[in-house]
Amino acid sequence: MVSKDQRRRQLAREKFERQQERRSVAQRKARRRNVIVASAVAVALAAGVAAYASAGLTGGDEAASDQAAAPPAPKNPCGTPAKGAPSKKTWKKEPAMSVDTSASYAAKLSTTCGTIELKLDPGKAPHTVNSFAFLAAQGYFDHSKCHRLVDAGIHVLQCGDPTATGSGTPGYRLPDENLKDPRLKGDVYPAGTVAMANSYDGKDEKTRNSGGSQFFLVFQDSQLPPNYTPFGTITGGMDVLRKIADAGATSPDPQTGNTAPHANVVIDKAAVTKS
């Protein structure tokens, strides 16, 4: 005959096994979701278009017990943002061309996680570089949060939206440029690429030429269709991007679809100089 103590231990063991099984199922779902997010990023990199599907987790008291046993969220490896508020400026049309296409331009992103340095290519992407330099001079990027991180399938950090929602724009649209750059071999954006996000849906040609202010930094070779204007390269700060990636990202936001970095990545100051 089974004693009360034995029965209690048996029930506790069965409950533990159920909890372990739920954890395993949740982990498998998370892995599948990451794959879905990665494969959808060709659209998710859109400035204003994010379509994700995710299943909600439900549970009763035992689910609450599982949550209590979950590991703590990763620590923020970055510093405190400088004082200031994100820009609310918009413009009715693309700024007048003032960039020198025969010159070299460098950009410096001073962020809470470290400095990221870029070399811009006005010869191949004049409209994009001209707009980027204009927005930097206007303080448009200052105090803005990098709102999306993907490190599964593709490896990018997306920034340039003062609203941090993925839907912010400067009020105008930019033409696609440099989509036949020889560096984009085999539909791969190589590590170190700086490219524009846009709202091209992969089908309707009317959604092309829809770049704005949002850009993404590629910190590892990433398979993407050549729909996003490459306009520069990362010349410093790859270690900063890796630190941000190592801290991981959140689950997709149900409202915006963003997978935000756990690291609090804020651009304190963006500056572009001609050299």
LINCORCOR-V684429 format. One record per backbone hydrogen bond with DSSP energy under -0.5 kcal/mol. CO is the residue of the C=O (numbers start at 1). NH is the residue of the N-H. Records with the same first field share a line. If there is no record, write none. Layout:
CO=NH, NH
This chain:
3=7
4=8
5=9
6=10
7=11
8=12
9=13
10=14
11=15
12=16
13=17
14=18
15=19
16=20
17=21
18=22
19=23
20=24
21=25
22=26
23=27
24=28
25=29
26=30
27=31
28=32
29=33
30=34
31=35
32=36
33=37
34=38
35=39
36=40
37=41
38=41
40=43, 44
41=45
43=46
46=48
50=52
60=64
61=65
62=66
63=67
64=68
65=69
66=70
67=70
75=77
99=101
100=103
104=275
105=120
106=273
107=118
108=110, 271
109=111, 116
110=268, 269
111=114
112=79
114=111
116=109
117=235, 236
118=107, 120
119=233
120=105, 122
121=124, 125
125=129
126=130
127=131
128=132
129=133
130=134
131=135
132=136
133=137
134=138
135=140
136=139
140=87
141=144
142=87
144=267
145=147
148=158
150=156
152=154
153=223
154=152
155=219, 220
156=150
157=217
158=148
159=215
160=162
161=164
166=48
170=91
174=211
178=181
181=184
183=185
184=187
185=188
187=224
188=190
189=222
190=193
192=234
193=218
194=231, 232
195=216
197=212
203=205
204=207
205=208
211=174
214=197
215=159
216=195, 218
217=157, 219
218=192
222=189, 224
225=227
227=229
229=196, 231
231=121
232=194
233=119, 235
236=117
237=241
238=242
239=243
240=244
241=245
242=246
243=247
244=247
245=248
248=262, 263
253=257
258=253, 260
259=149
260=250
263=265
264=266
265=146
266=112, 268
267=143, 144
269=110
271=108
273=106
